[in-house]
Amino acid sequence: MAECVKAAQLDAAAGGQCYFNQGAILTNRGQLDAAIADFNKALKLAPFYVRGARAYTNRAAAYTRQGKLKEALEDATTAMMLDPKMPEAYNVRGEAFMIAGRPKEALKDLNKALENQADLQKLTVAELLGKINEVPEAIRTAVRNNGGGHLNHSMFWKLMKKGGGGEPKGELADAIGKAFNSYGDFRQKFTATALTRFGSGWAWLMLKNGQLVVESSANQDSPVMEGGRPIMGLDVWEHAYYLKYQNRRNEYIESWWHVIDWDQVTRNYQEAL
């Protein structure tokens, strides 16, 4: 703290950078009130565009972890206005919409990005993401994050039910056994993939080149962007579990195995074949 005070006395930009860095460290430690206070100071000292957008984004992420979704959405929206090409701002805004139970808002952001793209408007979200490299660069970030967030969460919510869990049966069980040797080996591999996904992202069971594989993706990226056909995905964005599990991702993943709707996963598998 003393270092940032001294830096701010010498140069506002240096002070803002110091408070920004300190806020990021405190966020990682889960000291969210203190982190938000430091982001406030960073923005007051150095509200210049790129760093300002980054500070608004990080403060939005801290607010999301606290469940203060109104404040998170306001900050993420401001960050998007300051730096329209910053993917993290889109990610945080989309995640806040999802947690707030407002998935249609994320879809509105996608539709807004496509306003002047008649050909792209004809595509489904999956088709759009499958052609992400053909999307104009000016709107690619918005399409990637809002479209990916919508598609990923639309699957994720259907994969869980009260009284779920257990093991898959029938053709899906056979396919998992063939691809991974056993259900136990598959579960271990999927859990490890989810645990080791650096930062924010997803763990996936998908069909790729006709084979069942387990992979992960960053942020809101969808497997369809790389030719995959997802049949089961786990959201490992910290926002997805922080309110109950804080930074204990391992506990969140273990609990998730007990609510999986294997009937829905089987339907996804059949549709992906």
Summary of the structure (lengths in Angstrom):
residues: 273
radius of gyration: 20.2
end to end distance: 56.8
largest distance: 68.6
contacts: 901
relative contact order: 0.09
helix: 68%
strand: 9%
